[in-house]
């Protein structure tokens, strides 16, 4: 099994203790050599979020063993080093200070799960200064002898938080289970506390005896002796307690400073990410966005280059860079090839120029960097699993080595840039669509309306010539009908565009008779042309709150739709009902009906229903869309009911051929 496919089962904290020990006590050890031999990057060893494989741990041990005569002892020493001020965190120190050494062994299982995935740990308290810990190695995992020595060293070092004495650790192995018995010497302050307790236990029965025997002199001497002894012991207890805690106290300042530094570092990263989000939201120009982001990150990364794709997403080129040479402005990489040959979901850290050159997909970029630009971070810019660019950053010397948390922060920047680019693409697309729509409307207005007027004018001239009219009357009717229909389509398109762009509606109360006066004759003509009976049922003095220029259009479009999709000889009813909060306008027919699965779609622009007369009736599916837009501007809505219940409408003669439809307009007051 290769190291790449091996499970990662050991946290880098294990390795980090070795490295800190070597730096502080064994400077002759070449740490770079150890990590290189083990196949571990420097930032991986320093990163508490990173996990290592068994092969990496084994090779690390093999290499450092060449530096020492007794590598097992070094493994044990590294385990003890885990409780030094360089390795132990502030909150663990405070917890042990309050709870005592036993807290370490009581919570050994929790600590173990954070650093290894190879075993389970259970602990059992045998005495106030004695614990039994059982380590069960999980199936499929094996440990090397130095790993056990490292564990024993860590178990021995628990009392070092308070004193310079190690715990006594005894182990017993049975199969894949190892049991450790850990016992440590009680602190001198604890021993004195026991003496004080014994004095009190001695004083109470003796004082009672002297009191009952009426020996006041002995009672006084005994009381004074016990009081003096207790005070003296309390004094020494405090002295010893002070010495025991002094070492812990000395470490707190350094640990607190490191903790505060980390807190402020995390806070600064979060603040910068929020600032980057604000920059992206407030700007619609990519070069300004990248320039402002560069200003924010330049204190930590003194060189940067952002490669962004073109509109077709075929190639990327340097859209913005700082710190690097001008050669970057000529760079270009094929994005399709890059996306297929590299993992675009993870950052890559290049230590040398050769390492960058070995990455085939990024090889074209290698010629634009120098040795002084390394280490170099490569970060992908992806949106919805699609690569839209990437950027390079060179950290300042103080940022070395680059940790996993640094890469997480940079990937946060990357995701925000990707969202910003996507927003810019979407905005540009909307602008382009709006332009195309305007061009289409202009074309419809100028290129279609003019020839229609010419056709109608020619037909008018033909009508004046009686001889021609007699010979071509049938053809003239067909041409005239088609021209009128084309004019209606063009007018509908123009009306819809005007409705979508217009936001100013003049709302007022108008009598029903005034609202319908402009369209009632047309409705009667439409019904008559299709041999339909039309019935109007409303109070002409009833007031409707509406825009009198647009509401009639919504009504006539719905009425026209009923006429078209009702078989000859049908019946159409228009009723208006006045309610407390709204007015209801119903247009009811006994036509073919509208299937339930398309009732929500009939108001979509250009939607054509699959009813039996759609082919012969024509149209472009805009009329109902216009009605919906008008009612939306009124704050109302349109609902469809079909088929109708024959019992509710007995006068319509509903049947399997005449299912009926009710279009209802809800007009709020």
N, C-alpha and C positions, 0 to 999 in steps of 0.2 A: 504494500500500500504506500503510495507516495505521500509526502508530507502535506501536499495540497488537499488530498482527499481525506486525510486523517481528521478525526474529531478534535476540536479544540477543547481541552479539558482542564487546563491549568491556567489560573489567572496570572497575569504578569507581575502581580504583587509578590509572588513567590520568588521570581527572578530578581525583582527590584531590590529585595533585601540583600541578595548576594552582591549586587552592583554597589549599593550604598556601603556595605561592609568593605569591599575592595577599595573603594575610593577613600574611605576614612582610615583604614588600617593597613591595607596592602596595595599601595600605589604602584608597585612594580607590575601588577597584573594589567595586561593590555586588554581593556574592556572591548575595544573595537574588534580585536582579534577574536574574542570569545563570541561576540554576537554574529560576526561574519561567518564563523565556522558553524554556528547553530542555525544560520539562516533566519536571523531575527533582525528586523530594522531597529535602529536606535529609538525611534519614537514608539515602536511597539513595546519595547521593554520598559519605557517610562510611563506608559499609558495604563491606568488602572481599569480601563474598559476593555482592554485587549486580552484575548485568551490564546494560549499556546498549545501545541501538540506534544504528545509524549516523545516523538522523535526530536523535536527542538530542545526539550528539557534534557534528553539523554545526551545529545551532542554538546550541549552547553557544559554538562558535567564532565564529559570526556575531555573537553578542552581545558577547563580550569584545573582538572586533575593533574595536568602536566606542570602546573606552577607550584604544587605543594607536595610534600612528602606524605602527608596524611590528609587526603581530600575528605575522608569521612568526618574528621574533626572540624574541618571548615564548614561542611554541611550542617553540623550540629551548632557551630558558632553562628552561622547565618540564621538558624532558627531562633537562637537567643536574641539576635540583633533585632528581631521583629518587635521587641518590646523596648527598644531604645527610643530616645526622643526624636531621632531622625525618621523613625518609621511609624511611631504610634500617633494617632490623631488626638486632638484636643478632647473631644467628647468621650472617647474611650478612656482617656486618662481620668477625666472627671468622674465618670461612672465607676471606675475601679477604686478611685479615691474614696468615694462615698460608700460603695457596696462592699469593698474589700476584695482580696485576692480571689476568693471563692467564686466571684462573678465571672472570672475568666473561664474557669473550668465548667461552671454551670452552663454557660452559653457557648461551649466549644462547638456544638453542632451547628449553631447559626454562623459562627466564624468560618467553619470548615466549608459550608456550602458556598461562601462567597469567594473562595480561593481554589476549590477543586470540585470536579464532578465525578470523581472516581470512587467515592466511598460515602457511607452514612455514619453519623456519629451519635452516640447516646451517652449521657453522663449520669452518674448516681453519687449522691453525697454520702460519705461514710462517717465523716466527722467534720467539725468546723474547719479543720485544716487538712482534710483528706478527701479526695474524690477518686472515683473509678470511671474511666472513659473507655468505651468500646468502639473500635473502628472496624466497620464491615466493608471490605473491598467488593465493589459491585462486579457482576459477571462481565467478562470481556476486557477487564483492565488488569494490568500488572504494574507493580512498583519496583523501583530499583532500591538497593540498600541505602544509597545516600539520601533518598527521599524519606525513609523511616528515621534516619539520623537527624534530618532537618526537623521532622515533627517532634522528636524527643527533645531537641534543643528548644523548640518553641514552648513545649510543656514545662521544661525546667525553668524557663525565664519569667514565669508569671509573677513570682514574688519580687522580682527586680524593680517593680514599680515602687515598692516601699523600702527595700533593703538591698544589700549587695550579696544576699545568699540565694542560691538556687534551690528549687524544689527537688526532692528525691523522686525519681521516676523509675518504676519497675514495669517491665513488659512481659506479657505471656501471649504466645501466638498459637492459635489452633485453627488449622485450615486457612480460610480467608478472613478470619477474625483475629484482631490483635487487641488485647486488653491492657490498658495502662493504669497503674495505681500511682497516683500523684499525692505526695505528702510534703508539706513545707513547715518549717519551724515558725512557731508563733512569734510575733514581734515582741520586743521587750516591754513595750507599753501594754500589750495584751497580758503578758505574764504578771506584771505589776497589778493589773486590774484583778487578776485571780487572787493575788495575795491580799488585796484590799477586801475582796469578798470573803476570804477565809477569816480575816480579822473581825469582820462584822459578825460572821457566824460564830466565832469564838466568844465575842464580847456579850452577845445577847444571853446565852445560857449562864455564863459566869456571873454577869451582873445580876441576873434574876436570883441566882443561888445566894449571893452576898446580901441581896436585899431581903430575901425571905429569912435568912439567918440573922439579920440585923447586925451586919458587919459594915457599918458605914465607912470606916477607914479603908478597908480593902476595896469597897465599891468605888470610892473616890480614886484610889491609886490605879485600880484596873481601868477605870474610865479615862483617866489622864494618859495612861500608857497606850491604850487603844487609839485615843484621839491623836496623840503625838505620832504614833506609827502610821495612822491613816494619812495625816497631813504630810508627813515625810514622803510616804510612797506616792501620794498624789503629785507632790512636787517633782519627784523623779520621773513619774509617768509623763507629765507634761514636757519635761526636758527631753525624754526619749522620743515622745510623739513628735516633738518639734524637729528633731534630727531625722526621724523617719520620713517626715513630709517635706523636709527641706529640698531633697533631690527632686521630688515631684514638682515642688513649687518652682524650682529653677527652670524646669522645662516648659512651664506654662507660657511664659512670655514669648518664647520662640514659636510655640505651636499656635498661640493666639494670633501672632503676626502673620503666620503662614495661612491660617484659616481666613483671616480678614482679607488678606491679599487675594485669595481665591474667590471670596464672596464678591469683592469689587470687580475682579476680572470677569466673573460671570455676569454681573450687573451691567458692566460696560458693553459686553457682547450683546446682551439683550437690547440695550438702549440703541446700539448701532444698527441692529436688525430692524428695530422700529423706525429709526430715522431713514433707513434705506427704503422701507415700505412707503414712507411719506414722500420721499423723492420720486419714486415710481408713480405714485398716485397723482402727483401734482404736475408732472411733465408729460408731454406727448411727443418729445423728440428724443430719440435713442442716444444721440451723442451727448446731450445734456445730462441724461440719466447716468450714463457711464462715467462722465467726468465728475459728477457729484459723488458717486459711489467711490471713485478713486481717491478723492480727498478724504473720505472717512476712513479708509483702510490703509492709506499710505503711511501713517505712523508706525504700523507693524509690518507692512509689506511695501518696501520702498520701490519695488518694480512690479508692474502689472501690464498685461496685454489681454484685451477682450476680442475674441473672434466670433462674429455673428454671421448667420446665414443670410443669403439673398432672399428675394421674395419667393423664388421657386424652390428654395431649400436644397439647392444642388451643391453649392460651394459656400465655404466660410472664408472670411477675410478679416484682417485686423481693423475693427471699427474704431477702437480707441486703445492707446497704450501710453505708458509713462515709464521713465527710467531706462528702458531698453533703447537700442539703436534704431535709426530711421529705417533700417532694412525691413522691419516688420510691416511697413506700409505696403510692401509689394507681395506679401504672403497670400497664398490662396490654397485651400485644401478641399478636395472633393468630399462633401459631407456624406453621401451615400456610402462610399467606401469606408469612411471613418466609422459610421454607425454600425456597420456589419462586422467590423474586425476588432472592436474594443468594447469593453463593458462600460456603457454610458451612464450607469447608475452609481458609480463609485469614483472617488477621487484617486489620483495616482501621485505619489511622491517620488521624484527623480533626484537621486543623490549626485549623479555625475552626468556630464554631457553624453558619455557613451551609453548610459542607461536610456536616455531619451532617444538616441539614435537607434537603439535596438527595438524600440516600439515602432513596428512597421507603419501603423496608421498615422503616427505623429512624426515620422521621419522627415517630411518636408519642413517641419518647424525647426529641426535641429540646427540648421545653418544660421538661424537668427539669434542664437544665444551663445554666450561665452561661459567659460569656466567659473567666473565670478558670480554668475547668475544662479548658481546652485548652492543649496538644495532648491528645487523648483517644484511647485505644486501645480498639477493639472486638474481642473475641475470642470465637469460637463455641465452644460445648461440644457436641461431636458424639460419638455412639457408634454404630458399625456403620452409618455414613453417614446416621444419623438425628439431627437436631438436637434436643437436649433442653434447651437454654438458651444463655446467653451472659453475658459480663460486661464492664463498662467499667472502665478504670483511668486515672487522671490521674497522670503521673509528677512527681516533685519536680523542681525546676529543675536540680539537678545531673545529672539523667539525660538532659538534652537535648543533642544531638538523639537521638531514639530510633533505635537501630541494629537491623539485622536480627537480630543475636545476642540482643538484648533480646526481640524478638518470638518468636524460637525458644524462649527460656526461658519466656515467657508461654504459648506453645502447649503446652509441656510441662506447665505447671500445668493448662491446660485439659483435656488428655487424662487427667490423673489425676483431676480432678473428674468428668469424664464416666464413667470407670470406677467411681468411688465411687457416683455416682447410679445407674448400672446395677446395682451390687451391692445398693444399698438397695431398688431396684425388685424385684430378684429375691428378696431376703429377705422383703419385704412380700408378694410373691406366694406364697412358700412358706408363710408364716404363714396367709395367707388360704386356701390349698388345704388346709392341715392342719385349719383350722377347719371348712371345708366337709365334709371327710371325717368329722370327728367328728360334725357335725350329721347326716350321712347315716347313720352307724352308729347314732346315737341314734334316728333316725326308723325305721330298719329294725327296731330292737329293740322300740320301743314301738308303732309304727303297724302293723307287719306281724305280729309274733309274737302279739299279743293276739287279733286276729281269727282267726288260724289255730287258736289254742287253743279259741276259741269254736266253730269249725267241727268240730273233732275232738270236743269235748264233745257237740255236737248229734248227731253221727254215733253216738256211744256211746249216747246216749239212744234213738236210732232202732233201734239193734241190740237194745235191750231190749224193743222193741215188735214182737212177732213178726208182727202183721198188717201193719203198715207195711213191715216188712222184706221180707215176701213180695212186696208190690206194687212196691217201689222198690229191690229188691236191686241191680239193675244200676247204677242211678243212684248209689246209695250207694257202690258200689265205685269208681266214677269220681271222685266227690267226695273220697272218702277218699284215693285215690291222689294226686290233685292237691294235697290239703292236706299230705300227707306230703312230697311233692316240694318244695312251697313251704317247708316247715319246714327241709328239708335245705339249700336254697339260703341261707336266712337264717342258719342255723347256720354254713355255710361262710364267709359274709361276715364274721360275727362272729369266727370262728376265725382267718381271715386277718388281720383287724385286730389281734387279740390277739397273733398271732405276730410281726407287724411291729413292734409296740410293745414286746414283751417281750424282755428281754435276759438273763434269768436262767434258765438250763437246768441241771437237776440231773443231771449226768452220773455214771454208775456202771456196773458190770458186772452184767448180768442173764442168767440162762439163757434160751435161745431159747424154751423152753416157756412161761416166764412172760411174755415179751414178746408172744407171739402168743395167749396165753390169752384175752384180751379180744376179739380180732377173728376168731379162727379159726371160731367158729360162724357169724359173720356172713358170712365168705367162702364157707363151705359153702352157706349159704342163697342167697347171690347166684348162685353157680354153678348150684344146683338150679333157681332161678327161671328161668334162661335155658337150662335143659336142657344145661348144660356138665358135662364131666368135670373134676374138680379133683384134682391130685396134689401132695402135700407131700413134699419130699425134704430133710431136714435132721436134724442131731443135736440132740435136745432139751436135752442138757446143755451144748451149745456156749454160750460166753459172748459177749454182745454189749455193747459199751460204748455207752450211749445214755441219753437221757432217756425213761424208760418211759411217761411220760404222752403224749409227742408222736410218737415213732417209729412206734407202731402206726397212728396216723392217716395218716402218709405211706405206709405199706404198703397199708392198706385202700383209699386213694384210687387208687393204681396198679392194684390188683387189680380194683377196681370198674370202672375204665376199660377193662381187658381184657375183662371180662364184657360191657360195653355194646357194644364194637366187635368182637365175635366172633359170627359167625352161629350160630344155634341148633344144638346138637349139637357144639359145639367142645370144645377141650381146653385147660386152663390148668394150668401147672406152676409151683410156687413152690419154689425151691431156695435154700439158704443154705450158703455155702462159707467156711471159715475159712482165711485166708492169714496170712502173717507180719505184715504191716503194716496189713491191713484185713480187714474182713468183707464178702463179696459176697452181696447178696440179689437174685436174679433172679426176675422174673415174666414167664413166657413163654406166648404164646398162638398159636393158628393163626387169628387173626382177619383183618380186612380189610387190616391194615397201615397204616403212616403214611408218606405221601409224603416223600421226602428234603428237598424244598424247605420243608417246614413243621416238620421235626423240632426245629429250634431255637426255634420259636415256640409250641409246645404248652404251654410252661411260663409263657408270658406271661399276666398276669391278664386274664380275660374273653375270651381268644382262643378262637374256635370253628373247629375244623378243617372241611374241606370233604369229609369222608367221607360215605358213602351213608346212614348212620343218624343223622346229626347232627340232622336235623329232627325225627325221631320220638322220639329219646332226650332231647332238651331239655338242661337244665343251663345254667349261666352261665359255664363255663370257669374255675372257681376251684379245683377239686380238685387239679389238677396243680401250680398255683401254690403251694398250701398245702404240698404234698409238697416242692417245691423249697426253700421257706423253712425247713422243718424240717431238711432235710439240710444246708442252708447253715449253720444254727445248730450243727449237729453237726460242721462242718468237712468234710462229705462232699459228694457230688454225685450226680446222676442222669444216665445216658446212655441213649440210645435206639438200637436197631438194628432196621432194617426196610427191605426184606423180609428174611426169614431164608433161609439156605442150606438147601434140602431135604436135602442130604447130612449136614448137622450135626444135623438133627432129623427122622430118618426116621419116628419114631413119631407125628408130628403130621399127616401126610398133607397137606403143603403143596402148593398148586396156584395157578393164576391167580386163583381165588376166595378162597383162604386163603393170603395172603402171609406172615402171621405177624409178630409183634413181640416184641422182648425189651426190657423196662425193667430196667435194672441199677442198683442202689443201691450206691455205694461208701461204706462206713462205716469211717472210720479208727479205729485202736485207740489 
